[in-house]
Amino acid sequence: MWKYVLKRIGLAFLTTFIILSLTFILVKLLPFEKKAGDDKVQTAYYDKQYSLGYVIRTTHEVDDHGDLLYRTPEDKGRYFCYYQVPVMEQYGKWLSNVVTKWDWGYSKTYQPNVAASTIIMSRIGYSIRLNIISVIFSVPIGILLGIWAALKKNTMTDHTISTMVMVFISIPSFVLISFVLRIFCYSLDWLPSTWPADTAPFWARAKGYIIPVFCLSFGSICGYCRFTRAELCEVMESDYLLLARTKGLTRRQAIVRHALKNAMVPIFPSILAEFIGILGGSMILESLYGIPGIGKLFVLSLNYKDYDILFVDMAIFTTISLLAGVVLDLSYGFIDPRIRMGAKK
């Protein structure tokens, strides 16, 4: 079991390394765009890039270092020119800076000369709080609806719940939030139409969670409901449950003591995986509602072409996704003692 755990964690780190390496190299191969800006800000930024080893600084213009990235204003006949070093050399410097100094670079345009990791850490809390609340709401509601539909199998209640789940699970989150904003914000004016500021009163900030939590929970509730119903229906038709009934247990006792316990074995791992997975936030939802989380920051870093922020954000999304897969696989062995991954036959 421990060999399997270490192997999966090692493969997750290897996959993360490959994805981030390819992202860095491909992004750095994109054509460079010169943009006008404050000379002091740009000079400070390129000085940081020079200290990290990503650019070459010369006291005069040369032709053998590729395109000129930036030229400082001339001061008493003295100026500096900055040229980009070869991509693979940048890649080596980038790996060294991340591993030895945990330095992911600095923002160029979004928040000039602020460390990319600092920007990410200032925003990740919004995404985590929002998604934890959505899990707290979606898990019990989805599982209870699934249990209700399974216990009322082939009745009008079951058909109604199943039909609503199939319809609602097909609605994208950006379509759902558009309807919710139109009805509850602009027509009825019950809820704020955008994310409240941190300085807003407590009740205004609390109301700001309602729309994003509802939209994030909506798809999860439908998924949990459908999954729970399918698992519970399968367990209720099994032979051992029929044997329990023949031994004298009532239908309620058989369901509570045996059916629900066994049906939850494949459901709980999916809850753990989704809980970890949604910590990355929703890019579309955060952008539409103005939530200052890392999902919206990912979109902003692309728009601003602020690639150092993009690399940190990509590292978080990749790590979270792979960690969710590892937790999903390992949780089966801990929840159900009969399952032992990696065991010899």
C-alpha positions in Angstrom: 0.0 0.0 0.0 2.8 2.5 0.9 4.6 1.7 -2.3 1.5 2.4 -4.3 1.0 5.7 -2.4 4.6 6.9 -2.9 4.4 5.8 -6.6 1.2 7.9 -7.2 2.5 10.9 -5.4 5.8 10.7 -7.4 3.9 10.4 -10.7 1.8 13.4 -9.7 4.9 15.5 -9.1 6.4 14.3 -12.3 3.2 15.2 -14.3 3.2 18.6 -12.6 6.8 19.2 -13.6 6.2 18.2 -17.2 3.1 20.4 -17.5 4.7 23.5 -16.0 7.9 23.0 -18.1 5.9 22.8 -21.3 3.8 25.8 -20.3 6.9 27.9 -19.5 8.7 27.0 -22.8 5.7 27.5 -25.0 4.8 30.8 -23.4 8.4 32.1 -23.7 8.3 31.2 -27.4 5.5 33.6 -28.0 6.4 36.9 -29.8 7.4 39.7 -27.5 5.2 42.8 -27.6 6.7 46.1 -26.6 4.3 48.3 -24.5 4.8 51.9 -23.4 4.8 52.5 -19.7 6.4 54.4 -16.8 10.2 54.3 -17.3 10.9 53.8 -13.6 8.5 50.9 -13.3 9.8 49.2 -16.5 13.4 49.8 -15.5 12.8 48.3 -12.0 11.0 45.3 -13.6 13.8 44.5 -16.1 16.4 44.9 -13.3 14.6 42.2 -11.4 14.5 40.0 -14.6 18.2 40.6 -14.9 18.9 39.6 -11.3 16.9 36.4 -11.9 18.9 35.6 -15.1 16.0 36.0 -17.6 17.5 38.9 -19.6 20.9 40.2 -20.6 21.8 43.8 -19.7 24.3 45.8 -21.8 25.5 49.4 -21.8 25.0 49.8 -25.5 22.8 48.3 -28.3 24.2 45.1 -29.9 22.9 42.9 -32.7 23.9 39.4 -31.5 21.4 39.1 -28.6 18.1 39.1 -30.6 15.3 41.6 -30.3 15.7 44.6 -27.9 13.3 44.2 -25.0 13.7 47.6 -23.4 16.1 50.6 -23.4 16.3 52.9 -20.4 16.2 56.7 -21.0 19.6 58.1 -21.6 21.1 59.8 -18.5 24.3 61.8 -19.1 25.1 59.7 -22.1 24.6 56.4 -20.2 21.8 53.9 -20.7 21.1 50.2 -20.4 19.7 47.8 -23.0 17.9 44.6 -22.0 17.8 41.5 -24.3 16.1 38.2 -23.7 18.3 35.2 -23.1 17.6 31.9 -25.0 14.5 30.1 -23.9 16.2 27.0 -22.6 18.6 29.1 -20.6 15.6 31.0 -19.1 14.1 27.6 -18.3 17.1 26.5 -16.4 17.3 29.8 -14.5 13.5 29.5 -13.8 13.9 26.0 -12.3 16.8 27.1 -10.2 15.0 30.1 -8.8 11.8 28.1 -8.0 13.6 25.2 -6.4 16.3 27.1 -4.5 14.6 30.4 -3.7 10.9 29.7 -4.3 11.0 32.8 -6.5 8.3 32.6 -9.3 9.1 36.0 -10.8 7.3 39.3 -10.7 4.3 40.9 -12.2 5.0 43.1 -15.2 1.7 44.9 -16.0 -1.0 43.8 -13.5 0.7 44.9 -10.3 4.2 45.9 -11.5 7.2 44.6 -9.6 5.1 42.7 -7.0 6.1 39.1 -6.5 3.7 36.7 -8.4 3.5 34.4 -5.4 2.4 37.3 -3.2 -0.4 38.2 -5.7 -1.6 34.6 -5.7 -1.6 34.3 -1.9 -3.6 37.5 -1.6 -6.4 36.1 -3.8 -6.5 32.3 -3.1 -8.4 32.8 0.2 -11.5 34.1 -1.7 -11.6 31.0 -3.9 -11.1 28.6 -0.9 -13.8 30.2 1.3 -16.3 30.3 -1.6 -15.8 26.7 -2.6 -15.8 25.3 0.9 -19.2 26.9 1.5 -20.5 25.5 -1.8 -19.3 22.0 -0.8 -21.0 22.3 2.6 -24.3 23.1 0.9 -24.1 20.8 -2.1 -23.1 17.5 -0.4 -26.0 17.0 2.0 -28.6 18.3 -0.4 -27.4 16.2 -3.3 -27.1 13.0 -1.3 -30.5 13.5 0.4 -32.2 14.0 -3.0 -30.5 10.9 -4.3 -31.6 8.8 -1.4 -35.1 10.1 -1.7 -35.2 9.3 -5.4 -33.8 5.8 -4.8 -36.3 5.0 -2.0 -39.1 6.2 -4.3 -37.8 4.3 -7.3 -40.1 4.2 -10.4 -42.6 6.5 -8.7 -43.6 10.0 -9.8 -41.2 11.5 -7.2 -38.3 9.5 -8.7 -39.2 10.5 -12.2 -39.6 14.2 -11.3 -36.2 14.3 -9.5 -34.4 12.4 -12.2 -35.8 14.6 -15.0 -35.0 17.8 -13.1 -31.4 16.5 -12.5 -30.9 15.6 -16.2 -32.2 19.1 -17.3 -30.3 21.1 -14.7 -27.0 19.3 -14.9 -26.9 20.3 -18.6 -27.0 24.1 -17.8 -23.5 25.7 -17.9 -22.6 27.8 -14.9 -22.2 31.0 -16.9 -25.7 30.6 -18.3 -27.1 29.9 -14.8 -25.5 32.9 -13.2 -26.7 35.1 -16.1 -30.3 34.2 -15.3 -29.8 34.5 -11.6 -28.3 38.0 -12.0 -31.1 39.1 -14.3 -33.8 38.0 -11.9 -32.5 38.5 -8.4 -30.2 41.5 -9.0 -31.6 43.6 -11.8 -35.3 42.8 -11.7 -36.0 42.2 -8.0 -32.9 44.0 -6.6 -32.6 41.5 -3.7 -29.0 40.6 -4.1 -25.8 42.5 -5.1 -25.0 42.3 -8.8 -21.2 42.1 -8.1 -18.9 40.9 -5.4 -19.0 43.3 -2.4 -15.8 45.2 -1.4 -13.9 44.0 1.7 -14.9 47.3 3.4 -18.6 46.6 2.9 -20.9 45.9 5.9 -21.0 42.3 7.1 -24.6 41.6 5.8 -23.7 43.0 2.4 -20.6 40.7 2.2 -22.7 37.7 3.4 -25.4 38.4 0.7 -22.5 38.5 -1.9 -21.9 34.8 -1.3 -25.4 33.7 -2.1 -25.3 33.9 -5.9 -21.8 32.3 -6.5 -22.4 29.6 -3.9 -25.7 28.7 -5.5 -24.2 28.6 -9.0 -21.2 26.6 -7.8 -23.4 24.1 -5.9 -26.0 23.6 -8.6 -24.0 21.2 -10.8 -22.6 19.4 -7.8 -26.0 18.8 -6.3 -27.3 17.3 -9.5 -24.1 15.1 -9.8 -24.4 13.8 -6.2 -28.1 13.2 -6.6 -27.7 11.1 -9.7 -24.6 9.2 -8.4 -26.3 8.4 -5.0 -29.5 7.2 -6.6 -27.6 4.9 -9.0 -25.5 3.4 -6.2 -28.3 3.0 -3.7 -30.6 1.4 -6.3 -27.9 -1.1 -7.1 -27.2 -2.0 -3.5 -30.9 -2.3 -2.7 -31.3 -5.0 -5.4 -28.3 -7.0 -4.2 -28.6 -10.5 -2.7 -27.1 -9.7 0.7 -29.8 -7.1 1.3 -32.5 -9.6 0.4 -30.9 -12.0 2.9 -31.0 -9.3 5.6 -34.7 -8.8 5.0 -35.3 -12.5 5.2 -33.6 -12.6 8.6 -36.2 -10.3 10.0 -34.9 -6.8 9.4 -37.4 -4.2 8.4 -36.9 -2.3 5.2 -35.8 0.8 7.1 -33.3 -1.2 9.2 -31.9 -2.9 6.1 -31.5 0.4 4.3 -29.9 2.3 7.2 -27.6 -0.5 8.5 -26.5 -2.0 5.2 -27.6 -0.3 2.0 -26.6 3.3 2.9 -23.3 2.2 4.4 -22.3 0.2 1.3 -23.6 2.8 -1.2 -21.5 5.5 0.5 -18.2 3.7 -0.3 -17.9 5.0 -3.9 -19.6 8.3 -3.0 -17.3 9.6 -0.3 -14.2 9.4 -2.5 -15.9 11.5 -5.1 -16.8 14.1 -2.4 -13.1 14.3 -1.3 -11.9 14.6 -4.9 -14.5 17.3 -5.8 -13.7 19.2 -2.6 -10.0 19.4 -3.5 -10.7 20.0 -7.2 -13.0 23.0 -6.8 -10.5 24.8 -4.5 -9.1 26.0 -7.8 -12.2 28.2 -8.3 -14.3 28.8 -11.3 -12.6 31.1 -13.9 -15.9 32.0 -15.7 -18.0 32.5 -12.5 -15.3 34.5 -10.8 -14.9 36.7 -13.8 -18.6 37.3 -14.3 -19.3 38.1 -10.7 -16.1 40.0 -10.1 -14.8 37.7 -7.4 -11.1 38.5 -6.8 -10.1 34.8 -6.7 -7.4 32.9 -8.5 -9.8 31.8 -11.2 -10.4 35.4 -12.3 -6.7 36.1 -11.8 -5.9 33.4 -14.4 -8.0 35.2 -17.0 -6.5 38.6 -16.1 -2.9 37.3 -16.4 -3.7 36.1 -19.9 -5.3 39.4 -20.8 -2.4 41.4 -19.4 0.2 38.9 -20.8 1.6 38.8 -17.3 3.2 35.4 -17.6 4.9 35.1 -14.3 1.5 35.2 -12.6 0.2 32.7 -15.1 2.9 30.2 -14.2 2.0 30.3 -10.5 -1.7 30.1 -11.2 -1.1 27.2 -13.6 1.0 25.4 -10.9 -1.8 25.7 -8.4 -4.5 24.4 -10.8 -2.3 21.5 -12.0 -1.3 20.5 -8.4 -4.9 20.7 -7.2 -6.2 18.6 -10.1 -3.6 15.9 -9.7 -4.0 15.9 -5.9 -7.7 15.3 -6.4 -7.0 12.2 -8.5 -4.5 10.8 -6.0 -6.9 11.4 -3.1 -9.7 9.8 -5.0 -7.7 6.6 -5.7 -6.2 6.3 -2.2 -9.5 7.1 -0.4 -11.0 3.8 -1.6 -8.5 1.8 0.4 -9.0 3.7 3.6 -12.8 3.9 3.4 -13.3 0.2 2.4 -10.8 -2.1 4.2 -11.5 -4.8 1.6 -9.7 -2.7 -1.0 -5.9 -2.7 -0.9 -4.3 -1.0 -3.8 -0.9 -2.3 -4.9 -1.3 -5.5 -2.9 0.2 -8.7 -4.3 -2.1 -11.4 -5.5 
